[in-house]
Amino acid sequence: MSRTTRKILTTAAAAAVLTASTLAVASPAQAATHFSMQNYKSALCMSVSGGGSTANGAEIVQWLCPYDTSAPERLWHWSDARIVNDKSGKCLSVGGGGSTANGAAIIQWTCNGGPEQNWRTSGGYLVNGKSGKVVSVEGGGSETAGARMIQWSVTGGQEQGWDFQALYADA
């Protein structure tokens, strides 16, 4: 390799390292993406009961999916490991103080950082950080609007699967 070629490659490598380190330090904050969570079996979306109650303990039910921003009780966004409702500003949580039992209600509650409010996605499932169980539709996967969300051990049924449908992102 000629001396000129080595110099060009060395300069290019140094520029790449400098650019990468600058991007790592100065990357802009991520904008929140607002989404609906649609059940694989029913094709209905998670919503807050009572037409979008803002009360602690309001149950999460399934309802017709929103196609715009006119139903904020059916829109959610991530905040770290928490899922926050757009209308109430409260976190998706497990009832009973974070019960680990099958059948415990999925509710909304003021965000408090508890493990019952931590969630992760895995293979289409929405897994709770405290119980390790997944969000499911009650009744073995009722397809009725208004059916409650509960947590349950993974069975592989479609009533436990969720599709996150992005509707918009913050500017």
Sequence and secondary structure as in RCSB ss.txt:
>XXXX:A:sequence
MSRTTRKILTTAAAAAVLTASTLAVASPAQAATHFSMQNYKSALCMSVSGGGSTANGAEIVQWLCPYDTSAPERL
WHWSDARIVNDKSGKCLSVGGGGSTANGAAIIQWTCNGGPEQNWRTSGGYLVNGKSGKVVSVEGGGSETAGARMI
QWSVTGGQEQGWDFQALYADA
>XXXX:A:secstr
  HHHHHHHHHHHHHHHHHHHHHHHH      EEEEEEETTT  EEEEHHHH  STT BEEEE   SSSS GGG 
EEEETTEEEETTT  EEEEHHHH  STT BEEEE     GGG EEEETTEEEETTT  EEEEHHHH  STT BEE
EE     GGG EEEEEEEE  
